[in-house]
């Protein structure tokens, strides 16, 4: 009898939670509850951090030599690219001045970064989310983009006064309008079908040129009053493989994210300077 | 009974915070050790189905709040796991010195399947291979590893005596 009542009560909670708005009673109660729990979660994360770092350090040693060689080659290639790009940037600046080019809020100039710690992860494989230790009191609002030094992490989807929930770009509900930097091919970065950290670049026409190793960045489009939640130019991932079949409308592009979502410890929330 | 309820409430509150901030970050494939689930099963085995269901509901509610997830979702699943683990405990190993590995295994599989069904209804899905190989098997293995120490902790907290000692003492 008691179990049946509790099951019915749980079902009622789920129903009401889904039907009510973000400012509803249950959502508000949950946010208050999280505000109370947040200091304990932060403490728990701090206690676990040294052990997690030690584990990460040990497991990183295994592939260190191989990675070292790979990175050396990458540095050589990047050094050449930096020289080319510095020339292009200065040329671009000069041409913009000549054209009196008017731009939208760009990354990172139009944003203030709020650096914060990842303090928790929901215990479910279905939701690719993390909890962070900064909230509305630090100026964070819903739909603020979240990044690391490596690239795009996700979007703030729920905020309390001292914490927030970030939905990762690997979540099934996430979609990011993106372009391939080298060719300008536009598409939509979404959760891949195979595992939790794989991404696909969808809706890229077969006539577009995309190659393995190309960099995918956020598109940051704007159409009238509507604009993308992500500013232009945030690195998302590298093209891992490209394929196409006669029966498909679009190319099949797999993207390896630049961010290691399994080892996410600190993130930067991009708070727009002008809301 | 009241003392047991307070102890179970505090234990599960602490476990839920550990689960969100520490255990969920330990990832094998896509599975995580589920401290709260194993504790709910342990408590239910020792204290019966009603106590198990209430403990499961409380633990689920705390987990949903602490992780900003859909309120009631984990409560629903853990209430059912707690109830059925308690029923299993009534007919098998209620006061055994050993944890019922069968109960932990069944509870983990039941929770994972229930979670898959509920998330499917809410629009989140995993492929069958990802679910069985990536999530279920690693979680099952990790939970089995946790079963002995956490069941031992439950027995210590709830002062559960082995069945044989209880039956023999009145006759002596």
Boltz contact constraints between the chains, C-beta under 6 A:
constraints:
  - contact:
      token1: [A, 2]
      token2: [B, 50]
      max_distance: 6.0
  - contact:
      token1: [A, 2]
      token2: [B, 53]
      max_distance: 6.0
  - contact:
      token1: [A, 3]
      token2: [B, 53]
      max_distance: 6.0
  - contact:
      token1: [A, 3]
      token2: [B, 83]
      max_distance: 6.0
  - contact:
      token1: [A, 6]
      token2: [B, 53]
      max_distance: 6.0
  - contact:
      token1: [A, 6]
      token2: [B, 57]
      max_distance: 6.0
  - contact:
      token1: [A, 6]
      token2: [B, 79]
      max_distance: 6.0
  - contact:
      token1: [A, 7]
      token2: [B, 79]
      max_distance: 6.0
  - contact:
      token1: [A, 10]
      token2: [B, 72]
      max_distance: 6.0
  - contact:
      token1: [A, 10]
      token2: [B, 75]
      max_distance: 6.0
  - contact:
      token1: [A, 10]
      token2: [B, 76]
      max_distance: 6.0
  - contact:
      token1: [A, 13]
      token2: [B, 71]
      max_distance: 6.0
  - contact:
      token1: [A, 13]
      token2: [B, 72]
      max_distance: 6.0
  - contact:
      token1: [A, 14]
      token2: [B, 72]
      max_distance: 6.0
  - contact:
      token1: [A, 14]
      token2: [B, 73]
      max_distance: 6.0
  - contact:
      token1: [A, 17]
      token2: [B, 70]
      max_distance: 6.0
  - contact:
      token1: [A, 17]
      token2: [B, 71]
      max_distance: 6.0
  - contact:
      token1: [A, 26]
      token2: [B, 71]
      max_distance: 6.0
  - contact:
      token1: [A, 30]
      token2: [B, 65]
      max_distance: 6.0
  - contact:
      token1: [A, 30]
      token2: [B, 71]
      max_distance: 6.0
  - contact:
      token1: [A, 33]
      token2: [B, 65]
      max_distance: 6.0
  - contact:
      token1: [A, 34]
      token2: [B, 68]
      max_distance: 6.0
  - contact:
      token1: [A, 37]
      token2: [B, 66]
      max_distance: 6.0
  - contact:
      token1: [A, 40]
      token2: [B, 17]
      max_distance: 6.0
  - contact:
      token1: [A, 41]
      token2: [B, 17]
      max_distance: 6.0
  - contact:
      token1: [A, 41]
      token2: [B, 20]
      max_distance: 6.0
  - contact:
      token1: [A, 41]
      token2: [B, 21]
      max_distance: 6.0
  - contact:
      token1: [A, 44]
      token2: [B, 17]
      max_distance: 6.0
  - contact:
      token1: [A, 44]
      token2: [B, 21]
      max_distance: 6.0
  - contact:
      token1: [A, 44]
      token2: [B, 22]
      max_distance: 6.0
  - contact:
      token1: [A, 45]
      token2: [B, 21]
      max_distance: 6.0
  - contact:
      token1: [A, 48]
      token2: [B, 22]
      max_distance: 6.0
  - contact:
      token1: [A, 119]
      token2: [B, 21]
      max_distance: 6.0
  - contact:
      token1: [A, 120]
      token2: [B, 20]
      max_distance: 6.0
  - contact:
      token1: [A, 120]
      token2: [B, 21]
      max_distance: 6.0
  - contact:
      token1: [A, 121]
      token2: [B, 24]
      max_distance: 6.0
  - contact:
      token1: [A, 121]
      token2: [B, 25]
      max_distance: 6.0
  - contact:
      token1: [A, 122]
      token2: [B, 67]
      max_distance: 6.0
  - contact:
      token1: [A, 122]
      token2: [B, 69]
      max_distance: 6.0
  - contact:
      token1: [A, 123]
      token2: [B, 19]
      max_distance: 6.0
  - contact:
      token1: [A, 123]
      token2: [B, 24]
      max_distance: 6.0
  - contact:
      token1: [A, 123]
      token2: [B, 32]
      max_distance: 6.0
  - contact:
      token1: [A, 125]
      token2: [B, 30]
      max_distance: 6.0
  - contact:
      token1: [A, 125]
      token2: [B, 135]
      max_distance: 6.0
  - contact:
      token1: [A, 126]
      token2: [B, 119]
      max_distance: 6.0
  - contact:
      token1: [A, 126]
      token2: [B, 124]
      max_distance: 6.0
  - contact:
      token1: [A, 158]
      token2: [B, 68]
      max_distance: 6.0
  - contact:
      token1: [A, 165]
      token2: [B, 68]
      max_distance: 6.0
  - contact:
      token1: [A, 172]
      token2: [B, 124]
      max_distance: 6.0
  - contact:
      token1: [A, 196]
      token2: [B, 30]
      max_distance: 6.0
  - contact:
      token1: [A, 262]
      token2: [B, 27]
      max_distance: 6.0
